[in-house]
Every structure is written in C-alpha cells, then in structure tokens.
C-alpha cells in the first residue's frame, strides 16, 4: 500500500482480536487496516469459491441418460453460474472499497460525506452510503419503480 505522496505506507499492526470501537477516532490507521484485511480475506474466499466452481463444472460433464436428471443438473449449473456472477460483481465492489481505503475516503458516505458507522461497515464492508442515505436511496428507487 502506498501513501498519497507515493511513498510506501507504514505497516499497521493490529492487536490480536482487534475490533474497531466507537471510542477511537473514526477511520484511524488501525480501523483502515482492519477493514482492509477483512476485505482482502473476503475477496480471497470468493476467488477460491469461484475456482472450485470452475473445477466442479469441468469435472461434472458426464451426460445424464435420464431426462429428469439432466434437467436437474442444468438447473444446478445455471444456479451456480448465477451465484458466481453475483460474486464477480461483489469482487468488483470489494476492489472499489480497497481503493477507497488507499485514497482515504473509505467509511464515509458518498452522498453526505458523513461517517457510515462502524456497525454498518462491520456488517457490510462494501457500504458506500450511511444508513440514512441508503434508506433515502431505496425509497426513491421504490417510488420510481412504482411509476
């Protein structure tokens, strides 16, 4: 990771079992490192799952003689591919969150600039809106969808 001036960033050590707390300054170096590690780990798990899916699909190419078995296998394959597509999009959002950590904008609402909140980030580390801004956004979507 690099600082904005191009120099390498100083490595941040996290105490064992560290969890961000409300008593700390919001998005201090330890909190950024905590969420960076969380995002990197999540991304690695998704990539591992994806490679397992590819391996499984390559191995499972045996033609089923029974029409019902063939249909079930096709539905399973389609569901698995749809899940992997959602995970591919999630990986993209994780990459965006990692960029925001590097840029120093992670944890702040894109709409209001206010802190998103540690509990929300813990539950959804890729969040880009505060809870209030997200609710407004969803209300607007529902209104426009109902038109």
C-alpha positions in Angstrom: 0.0 0.0 0.0 1.3 3.5 -0.8 0.6 6.9 0.7 -0.8 9.7 -1.4 2.7 11.1 -1.8 3.8 7.8 -3.5 5.9 6.6 -0.6 5.2 3.2 0.9 2.7 3.3 3.7 3.9 2.3 7.2 2.7 -1.2 8.1 0.0 -1.2 10.7 0.0 -3.9 13.3 -3.3 -4.9 14.8 -3.6 -6.4 18.3 -4.8 -9.9 18.4 -8.6 -9.9 18.4 -8.8 -6.2 17.5 -12.3 -4.9 16.7 -12.9 -1.2 15.8 -14.5 0.7 18.6 -16.6 3.9 18.9 -14.1 5.3 21.4 -11.4 5.6 18.7 -11.0 8.3 16.1 -13.1 7.2 13.1 -11.2 5.5 10.3 -7.8 5.8 12.1 -4.9 3.7 10.7 -5.9 0.6 12.7 -9.5 0.7 11.6 -8.5 1.1 8.0 -6.1 -1.8 8.3 -8.8 -3.9 10.0 -11.3 -3.3 7.2 -8.6 -3.7 4.5 -7.7 -7.2 5.9 -11.4 -8.1 6.1 -12.0 -7.1 2.5 -8.9 -8.9 1.2 -9.9 -12.1 3.1 -13.4 -11.9 1.7 -12.1 -11.4 -1.8 -9.7 -14.3 -1.5 -12.6 -16.6 -0.3 -14.8 -15.5 -3.2 -12.0 -16.2 -5.7 -11.3 -19.6 -4.1 -15.0 -20.5 -4.3 -15.0 -19.4 -8.0 -12.1 -21.6 -8.9 -13.8 -24.5 -7.1 -16.9 -23.9 -9.2 -14.9 -24.0 -12.4 -13.2 -27.2 -11.3 -16.5 -28.7 -10.4 -18.2 -27.7 -13.7 -15.2 -29.1 -15.6 -15.4 -32.4 -13.8 -19.2 -32.7 -14.0 -19.5 -33.0 -17.7 -20.9 -36.6 -17.7 -24.1 -36.8 -19.8 -27.1 -37.9 -17.8 -29.1 -40.6 -19.6 -32.3 -39.7 -17.7 -34.1 -36.5 -18.8 -35.1 -35.5 -15.3 -31.5 -36.0 -14.0 -30.2 -33.9 -17.0 -32.7 -31.1 -16.2 -31.8 -31.1 -12.6 -28.1 -30.9 -13.4 -28.8 -28.0 -15.8 -30.8 -26.1 -13.2 -28.0 -26.7 -10.6 -25.3 -25.5 -13.1 -27.4 -22.4 -14.0 -27.9 -21.5 -10.3 -24.2 -22.0 -9.6 -23.2 -19.8 -12.5 -25.7 -17.1 -11.4 -24.2 -17.2 -7.9 -20.7 -16.8 -9.3 -21.8 -13.9 -11.5 -23.1 -12.1 -8.3 -19.9 -12.9 -6.6 -17.9 -11.4 -9.6 -19.8 -8.2 -9.1 -19.2 -8.4 -5.4 -15.4 -8.7 -6.0 -15.6 -5.5 -8.1 -17.2 -3.7 -5.2 -14.6 -5.1 -2.8 -11.9 -3.8 -5.1 -13.6 -0.4 -5.1 -13.7 -0.4 -1.3 -10.0 -1.3 -1.2 -9.3 1.7 -3.5 -11.3 3.9 -1.2 -9.1 2.7 1.8 -6.0 3.7 -0.2 -7.5 7.1 -1.1 -8.6 7.8 2.5 -12.3 8.0 1.6 -13.4 4.6 2.9 -16.0 4.7 5.6 -17.5 8.0 4.6 -20.9 8.3 2.9 -20.7 9.1 -0.8 -23.8 11.3 -0.6 -23.3 13.2 2.6 -19.6 12.8 3.5 -20.6 11.7 7.0 -19.1 8.6 8.6 -21.0 5.5 7.6 -20.7 3.9 11.1 -18.6 1.0 12.3 -21.6 -1.4 12.9 -22.8 -0.9 9.3 -19.3 -1.3 7.9 -18.8 -4.4 10.0 -22.0 -5.9 8.6 -21.4 -4.6 5.0 -17.8 -3.6 4.5 -18.5 -2.5 0.9 -21.2 0.0 2.0 -20.9 3.4 0.3 -23.8 5.2 2.0 -24.7 5.8 5.6 -27.8 4.0 6.8 -29.9 7.1 6.4 -28.7 7.9 2.9 -29.2 4.2 1.9 -32.8 4.3 3.2 -33.4 7.6 1.2 -31.9 6.0 -1.9 -34.1 2.9 -1.5 -37.2 5.0 -1.0 -36.5 6.9 -4.2 -36.0 3.6 -6.1 -39.3 2.3 -4.9 -41.1 5.4 -5.9 -39.7 5.4 -9.4 -40.2 1.7 -9.8 -43.9 2.0 -8.9 -44.4 4.7 -11.6 
